[in-house]
Amino acid sequence: MAESIGSPLLYASFTLFILLALAVDLGVFHRHAHEVLWREAATWSAVWIVLALVFNAGVWHFYGPERGLEFLTGYLIEKSLSLDNVFVFAVLFSSFAVPAVWQHRVLYWGVLGALVMRALFIGAGTAALHRFHWVIYGFGGLLVLTGIKMLVRRDEDVQPERNPIFRLFRRLMPAVPEYHGPKFTVVKDGRRYATPLLVVLVAIELTDLVFAVDSIPAIFAVTRDPFIVYTSNIFAILGLRALYFLLARAIRRLAYLHVGLALVLVFVGIKMLLADIFRVSTPASLAVISLLIGGAVVASLLRARAAAVSDAGTGAGGT
């Protein structure tokens, strides 16, 4: 097992805290289904970010600045890459015409499933890196190829119905075309059917599985401590629901965001490939990643502003 600051008690305490937070989220604040508006989404997004930063401060205080920077960099990587998840959520909800009032319920269970999958992925990845050092080169190559693919891809809608696992699910469990409130399944004539809500949930889990293949190796480029990888990943995933409701509309306007995300993947991939030859410090990694994501956002906003000015000028000239 790779050296870790996390004792069994620390792992158990952190996991218990996360489960309690999720229980309070659904059982208290979202006990009654409702459409999540911008102000509520902004509040919850801030809450999860503040909790992550408080935890980061605790890691920094008790285990030193190196571990603290590793957590912060890993959290920033995962938070940045999760923006792609937000776009996919928006496409899926639009494609399946999911009522706004039930979207939080789908994302709640989707994120819960994602937490379990991420924990399994991290455990497997840590064991592989510890036993087979060459795996790091496979991770690095995968990230570089994924980043290049993201750079050259054309804008296209997500089509989960083409996923073989998704198609197998539709064959194994029949589905009804209409929604039945918050229910994921419904019984008709003595037979259980999936509602579109369950179909969307499965699609979300499948897309997160794909994203996990990219994001988890990216964090291993920053730290080999499984506790840092686990906690930074979990904190970033927990904020996904609030981030979706906060940015679902705005994210489509960030034209260069995919470029920034792609360059982040290429950067961390190259860092892994060169790990035995040249080591990039954690502060330098944090600075590069912040610059890439921040530059992409700023460039996107400048483009949107220029387009708005151009449209306004065209409109004025035509009157």
N, C-alpha and C positions, 0 to 999 in steps of 0.2 A: 504493500500500500504506500502511496506517495506520502511524504511528510506533510502534516497538516496541523494547523493551529486548533482545529476543531476536535474536541474530545467527544465521546459518545453522549455525555450529558449536554454539551453545547449543541450538538446536532438535534437531540431530542427536544431541548428547550426552544430552539429556533423553530422547528417544525410545529411544535405545539402552539407557539405564538401565531404562526401563519394560519393554522387551522382555526384557532379562536377568532382571528381577525376576519376570516372568511365567513364563519358562522354568524358573527355580529353583523357583517355586511348584509347577508341575505336575510337573517332572522329579525333584524331590528330596522336597519335603514331602508331595506328594499323588501320588506315583508309584504307590502301591497304593490302589485305591478303598476308601473307608471312610466311614461315617456321621460327619459333622462334629458334634461335641457342643459344648455351651455354652462349656466352658473353652477349647477350641481356637479357637472363633469369637471369643471375647473377646480372646484373645491376638493373633490376626491383625488384628482390628479396631483394637486399640491400636497394632500395628506400623504399619499404614497411616496412622493419624492422626498418630503421632509423625513418620513420614517426611515427611508433608505440612507439619507444623509446623517441622521442621528446614529444609525447602526454603523455607518462608515466612521463617524467620530469615535465610537466605542472601539472599533477595530484599531483605529489609529492610536488611541490612548493606551490600550492594553497590549497591543502586539507590535506597535511601532509604525513609523511612516511608510516603510516599504510595503507592508501588508495593506495599509490604508490606501495607498495609491493604486495598488493592484485591484482592490475592491472597486474603487472609483472608476478606474479605466475599464474594468470588466462591465460594470454597470452602464457606463456610457456607451460601450460597444453594443450591448444587448438592447439598450433603450433605443439606440439609433436604428438598429436592424429591425426592431419591432414596428417601425413605421411602415414597413412593407406589409406586416400583418394587418395594420389598420386599413390599408387600401384594399386588401383582400376581403376583410370583413364588410366593407362598404359595398364591394361588388357582389358578394354573396347575398347580403340582405336585400340589395336591389333586385338581383336576379330571381330570388325566391319571394319577393314582395313580402318580407317579414314585417308585420305590424310593429311600429316603433315601441309600443307598450310591452312587447315580449322580447325585444332585442337584448335587454340586460340579462334576462334569464338564460338565454342561449349562451351569451358570453361568459356568464358566471360558471356554468358547467363546462364550457369550453376551456376556460382558463384553469379550472380545477383538474381537468384531464391533462392539460398541457403541463401542469406542475408535476404530475406523476411521471409523464413521459420524459420530461427534462431531467428529473432525478435519476431515472434509469439510464438515460443517455450519459449523464455526467459520471455515474458510477462505472459504466462500461468503458467510457473514454479514459478515465483515470487509471483503471486497471490495465488497459491496453498500453497506455504511455509508459506505465511503470514496468511492464513486462517486456514490451517490444518498443524499443526506442525509435525504430524506423517508422513507426506509425505517425510520428510528428511530421514526416515528409509527405505522407499521404494526406494528412489534414491540410498541410500547407498548399500542396498542389490542388486539392479540391477547392480551397478558398480562392486561389488565383483563377482557376478555370471558371468558377461561379461568378467572380467579379467581372471577368472579361465577357462572359455571356450576358451579364446584366448590362454592361456598357453598350453592347451591340444589338440588344434585343429591341424589337419594335413594340410599341404600346399595343397590348392585346388584353381582352377580357379573360379572367380566370374561368376555366371550364372544368369544374370538379367532376362533372358527369363523365368525363373521359378517363378519369382515374379508375384503374381496374379494381381496386379495393372498393371504391364507391359503387361501381357497377355490380360487384358481387353482393354488396349489402342490399341493393335494390332487388336482386334476385332472391336472396335468402329471406328477406322480410318485405312483404307487400306493403305498399303505402297508399294512403288516401290523398287526394289532391287538395282538400280543404283543411284550414286550420281549425283546431278544436281548443280554443283558448290557450292556456299555458301547457297543455298536455303534449308530451313527446310521443305517446302511443294512445290508441283508442281501440276498444273492443266493439266489433260489429258482427252480428250473427255468430257469436261464439268464437270469433277469430280475431287475433290482435294485429292491428295495422300500425305502421309508423305514420306520424303526421309530418307535414313539411318541416316542422320545427326540429324533429329528430334528424331528418335528412340534412338540414343546414348544420346542425351540431356535428354530425359525422364529417361533413365537408370541412368545417373549421378545424377539427382535430387532424384531418389528413394534411391540410395545408400547413398547420403548425409543425407536424412531423417533418415536412420538407424543410421548413425554415430552421428547425432545430439542427438539421444536418450541417447547416452553414454557421449558425450563430454559436453553438457550443464549441466547435473547434477554434473559432475566433477568440473566445475567452481563454482557451488553453494556450494561446499565443502570448498572453499577458502573465499568466500564473499557472503553476502546476499544483497549487494547493486546492484540493477538491472542496474544502469548506468555503473558500473565497469564490470559487467557480459556482458552487451551489447557491450561496446566499445572494451574490450579485445577480445571477440569472433569475432567481425566484422573485426578488424585489422588482426587477424590470418587468417580468411577466404579470405580476400583481397589478401593475398600473395600466395594463393594456386596455381594460374595459373603459376606464375613465378617459384614456388617451383617445380611444376610438370616438366616443361621443364628443370629445373636445375638438378633434382634428379631422373627422370624417369628410367634411365638406372642404376645408381649407387645404388638405393634403394634395388634392387634385391640381391645385394651382402651383404647387412646387415642382416646376418643370424639370429642374436639374437635381432633384433629390436623389433620383436613382443613380445619377453619376457619382454623387458624394458617397452613397452607400457602396457602390461598386468599387470605388477607389479604396474605401476602408477595408473591404474584403481582400483586395489585391495587396494592400499594405501589410495586413496581418499575416496573409499567406506567405508573402516573401520573407517576413520576419521569422516565420516558423522554418522555412526552407534554409535560411541562413543562420539558424540558432546556434549551430556548432562552430560557425566561422566568425560571426559578428553579432554581438548582443546589443539590441536597442534597449535603452533604459526605460523603465516604466514612465517617468515624467515625460520623456521624449515621445513615447507612444501616445500618451494622453494628449500632448500638444498637437501631434499630427492628426489624430482622429478628430479632435475638436475643430481644428482648422479645416479639415475636409468637409465635415458636416456643416459647420457654420458657413463656410464659403459657398456650399451648394444652396443653402437656404437664402443667403444674401443675394446670390446671383439670380435665384428664382424670383425673389421679391422685386429686384431691379427690373427683370424682364417683364413681370406682370405690370409694374408701374409704367414702363415704357409703352407697353401695349395699350394700357388704359389711356395714356396721354395721346397716343396715336389715334385711337378710336375717337377720343373727344375732338381731336383736331379734324378728323375726317367728317365727323358729324357736324361740326361748326362750319366746315367749308361747304357742306352740302345744303346748308340752310340759306 
